[in-house]
């Protein structure tokens, strides 16, 4: 007798479909459906060839949220003849890892079949959990596929890294997102059950404001569709205004403990150093919106004022320190104002790193050369018996001489003639340079 579908099973499947987010329903099932990451899985690329030939070694997929890491692992699951097991580092512990590895060894022993073990958010596994994977990865019992939004060189132990190929997935671009959204509108797994009229401007808005995150884009489109009423013809018309309400604000790619934290602060500092106030404010705005610690930003501004502006404009450091004090007093969001003021001032100020280079040169020099003591005329003559030892003898008090200056030796004998500070011709430092060219002893000019 031919089986007929149970009406309750059909209803249950429909309910499951409706409750499953669009992003999950539209997950690509093959490399042909996969969008983006051409450098990693484009035609002819190493990883694509390995997937198609089912000849995988252990892999780490590293990239921002929504870039397709888990999707790529699921495609591998659909294409491999190996046993495929998925664990989430968020919900799985060491016992789950050991049980999985035990089963993997049984698969090898009984059926000669390897296991592909996918661990989502592998950076959340601690050292002991990661160490437990090593023997099975090393002897080939499992092929490990790890997915992480964090830099694996910081978060995954070196032994696992050395046995894995690392593939960095880039943030999807707006065209990639548009392709996915258009497919979702007509695909039976997606929104094909609705009669839709979706304006191109609406799709463009979602694609741009999703900031490379496919999941964010799918969620916005689905929200726009299910919350829009049908017209008299049963059509749901999605305009740009509806799309804007559904996504509301651009998603910011920023992780305060990961690569974005370091990359954006680096771009911020380099923009100040490079005298671009507009770029400086752009990167500062990203940190403000992401809720970066204001004290962290303030410290970097102070460092930049001292390192990159220096004596070309000493006021920069004063303003930076004042901004740092204000940050403690204000906190977000008002702290953005003094931080912006200090950052823009530094970006616009003349630049010199002469003092910074000078101290580093002096430190390097003293590490390489012996120290033969403080010259007698520079020693303190005020403590008991010091004068009898000749301390301070021969010292010339500069204020007793014209222009409050008199040439004399200030460096130790073994360092005599070294020049560490070489002022630039920028800002106030140009005046310092002019003065030093007049008063710096001739002997000091001859030797660096």
N, C-alpha and C positions, 0 to 999 in steps of 0.2 A: 504494500500500500504506500502511495506517495505521501511523503511528509508535507504538511501544509503549515505555513507560518502561524504561530500562535499570535492572536490579536493583541495579547498583553505584551508579548515580546516586541512586537512591532512598535507598540506605543512606548514601551520602555526605551527602545533604541532612539526613537524620535525625541524623547525627553532628554536623553543623554546628549544627543547632538545639539539640542538647543542650549543646554547648560554648559557645553564645552566652548571655551572662547574661540573666536574666529582664528586667532593666531595658531592655536593648536590644531584646528580643523584644516587649516591651509598649509600645514607643514609639508614641504616637498617630500615626495616619496622616492625620487630618483635624481641623479645628477642632471638630467635633462630639465627637470622642474626647478632646480636650484638656481637662485638668482644672486649675482654678485660674486666676489672673491675669485675673479678670473686668474689672478696671479697664483692662487693656491690650487684651484680645481678646474682651471680652464682646459680646453682640449689640448692634449699632449703634455700636460703638466705631470710631474712625478706622482703626486698624490692621487690624481685622477686615474693614472695608469695602474697604480697599486690597488685602488678600490675596484676598478673594472676587472683586474686579474685576480682579485681576492688574495693578494700577497702583501699583507700589511705587517709592518713592524710597529712597535709602541709609538704613540703619538701624543703630543700635547697641543690642544687648540687654545690659543690665547687671543682674546679680543674683547671689545666693549660689549655691553648687553645688547641683544637683538641683532648681532652680526651674523648669526647662523652656526654657532659652535655645536649646540645640541642637535640642530637639524642635520648637520653633516654627519654626526655620529649615528643618527637614526637612519640615514641613507646607507651608511655602512652596514647597519643591522639588517636592512632589507636586502643587501646584495651579497653578504658573506654566507658561506656554507658552515662557518664556525658557529659554535654555541655563543649567543650574545646575551650578556648580563648587564643590567644597568643598576648602578648605585648612586645615591645622592649623598655627598659628604655632609649635607645639612642634617639628614635623618639617620644615617648609617654610622655604626660604631665599629670598634675593632673586632667584635664578635661576628658582625656581618661580613667583614672582610675575610676573616679566617674561614667562615662557613662557605663563602663563595670560592675561595681558593681550594678548599677541600673538595667541593663538587667539581671544580675544574680538573683536578688531578684524577678524579673518577672518570670523567669524560675522556681523558687521554688514555687511561688504563683500559677501560672497557670498550671504547669505540674508536680510539685513535683520533679523537676530535678535539681541536683546540678551542679555547674560550676567548672571545673578545670581551674584555671588561671595560665598560664605560663608566667613569666616575665624574659626575657633574659637580662643579665647584670644588675641584680637587684641592684648591688652596686652603679649604676649611679643614682638611685632614691634618691632625697634628703629626709630629715627627714619628711617633711610635706607629701610628696608623700607616704612614707612608713607608716606613721601614718594613712593615709586615708584607708589603707588596713585592719587595725586592727579589726574594728568591724565586718566586713564580714568574716574574718578568724576566729574570736573568736566564732561567732554564727553559723559557718558551712555553710554560704551562698556560700563561695568559698573554694576550696582546692587550696592553693597557692603552686606553684612550682617555685622556684627562681633558676636561674643559675648565677654563679659568678666566675670570676677568682681571686677575691680578698678574703682575709680572712674574712668570714662573721662576726666573732666576733669583727672585727674592723669596718666593713662597713654596717652591717645590724643592725637595732636597736634591743635592748634587748627584747622588748615586742614581736616582730615578731619571734625572735630566740626561745623564750621560748615556742612558740606555733608550732614550726616546728622541724622536725627531720633533722639533718645535715648529709649528706653523702659526704665524700671526695673521689673524683675520682683521681686516680694516673695517672701519665704520662704513656702512652702506651709504651710497650717495642717493640723491633725490630721484634720479632716473631708475635706480634699482627699486626703490620704494614704490614709485609710480607703477612699474611693471607688476609688482605684487598686488597692489590695490586693484588695478584693472582686472587682473585674473580673479581676484576674490569676488568681484561683482558678478561675474558670469559663471563661476565654477559651482557645481552642484554641492560641493562640500562647504562652499562659502555662502554667498548671499543670493544665489540664483533663484531661490524660492520667492524673492520679493520682486515686484515690478518697480524698477528704480530708474530715475533720471538723475545722474550725478554730474554736476557741472565740472568741467575740466579745472576751473579755478579752485573748486573745493578739493579736488584730488591734489593739485599742486600745493595748496596750503597745508594739507596734512603731511604730504611728503617732505616739505621743507621744515615744518615745525617738529617732525618726529626726530630730527637730529640723528639720522642714521640708525634708529632703533625700529626694526620691522614690527616688533610686538606693540610698541606704542602706536604705530600707524594703524595696524589692524584694529586695536582697541578703539581708537578714535573713529574709524570708519564704521565699525559695528555699532558704537554708541549713537552715531549720527543717524544710522538707518533705523534702529529699533525705537528711537525716541521721536522720529518724524511721522506725523500722521499722513494717512493716504488721502489723496484728493478724490474727487467724484469718480475718477476712472481707475481708482485703486493704485495710483502711482505715488511713490514717495520721491519727492524732489529734494535733492541734497544740494544746497547752495553753499557758497563760500562762507556766508555768515553762520550757517548751521555747522559747517566744518570747524570754523574758528571757535564756536562754543564747545564743540566736542573735544578739541585738543587744548583749548584755552591759552596755553603758553608753551613756548618752545622748550622741549626737554633739554636739560643741560647735561652734557657728558662730563661728569666730574666725580672723582672718588677721592675723598680726603685722605685715604690711606694707600692709594695706588698710583699708577703712572700719571694720571691726569693731575694729581696733586703736584708732582714734581715737574711735569712738562709745562703746566700753565704758570707756575711760579717762575720757572726758567724763562718763559716767553715774556713775562711781566718785567723781570729784571733786565733782560736784554733790550726790551723796548725803552726802559728808562735810560740805560747805558747808551743806547743808540739815538737818544734825543728825539723820540717820537711820542709826543704827549697823547696823541689819539689812540695809538696802539696800547700805550700804557693804561689808559682809561678802559679800553676794551677788556684787557686781561684782568684788571682790577674788578670790573663789573661782573665778570664770570665768577670770580672768587666770592664777591659779595652775595650774588644770587645763589651760589652753592652752599653758603653758610660756612665758608672756610673760617678758621680761627683768626679773629682780627689781630691778635697778638703776633701770630705767625707772619702775617702780611707786614705788620709794623716793623718787626725785626729785620725783614728783608729790605725794607725801605731805608732803615738806619744803616745797614751794611752797605747798600748801594751809595748812599750819601757819602760815607767815609771812603769807600773803595774807588768809586768811579768819578765823583765830583771833587772830593778832597779839598785841597787848598785853592783850587780854581774858584771856589765859592764856599768859604767856611760856613756861611749862613745855612747851607743845605743841611748840614748835620744838626744844627740847632733846630731847624724846622722839623726835621725827621724825629728828633727826640721829643719835641713838643707834641707831635702827632701821636707818638707812642704813649705818652702820658695821657693824652686825651682819650685814646682807645680804652685804657683801663677805666677811665671815668665814665665813658659813654656806652660802650658795647654796641652791637648791631641794633638797628640799622644806621644810627646816627654816626657811628665810627667811620662810615664810608666817606664822610665829608672831610675830616682832617687827613685821612689817608689819601684821598684824592688830591687834596691841596699839596701835601708833601710830595706825592709821586709826580704830579705835574711840574712842580718846581724843580725837582731833580732832573726830570726829562728835559726841561728847557735850560738848565744851568750849563755853563761851560764845564768841560770835563778834564780831569787829570787824575791819573792813578800813581803819580810820582811818589807820594808818601807811602802808599801801600807797597809799591815795588821796592822802595827804599828799606822798609823794615824787614821785608822778606830777604832782601839781599844781605842785610846786616846779620840776620839770624843764620843764614847759610854760611856766611863768612866766619862767624865765631865758632861754628861747629867744625870747621876745617882747619883752623889755626890756633896755636897755643896762646894762652893769655898770660902776659908777663906782669900783670898787676896794674893798679891805678898809679899814674905818674904822681910823684911826691907833691908837686905844687897844686894838684887837684884834690888831695886828701883832706879830710876834716881835721882842722887844727884845734877844735874846741874841747874835745874830751881830754881827760886827765893824762898828762905826759905826752900828748901828741906833738906839741910844739918842739919838745926836746928831741923827738925823733925826726924832726925836720918836716913834719907834715904841714903842707900849706906854704912852705917857703918858696918864694919866687912867684907866687900867684899874683897876677895883675888884675885888679878890680876894674872891669870895663867902664863903670860909671865915673871913674877918675880921669878918663881920657876923652878927647874930642869925639863927638858923635857917639859917645858911650860904646866905643869899640876899640880894642887893641888886639893885634894878632898874637896868638899863643897856641901851644899844642893842647888839644883836648882829647885826642885819641890815645889809647895805649901805644907804647913804642912799637909793639909787634903789628899794630894795625895802622900805623901812621901813613898818611897819604891816601887812605881809602875814600872813595866818594860813593855814597849810597843814595843820596837825594839829588835827583836831577830834575829840577822843576820844568814844567811845560811853559808854553807861551800863551796859555789860555787864562782868561779871566784875571783874578787878582794874582794868580801865580806868576804872571808875566812880570809884575813888580818885584816879587820875591826873587825871580831869576836875575833881574837887573841888579838888585842889591848884592846877591851872592857873587855875581861876576866881578864886582868891585872889591868885596871884602874877603872872599874865600882865599885862603893863603895859596901862594903860587905853588908850594910844594904839594898841596892837596890836589891841585889841578893836574899834576904830572902823572899821578898814579891812581888807577881805579882798582 
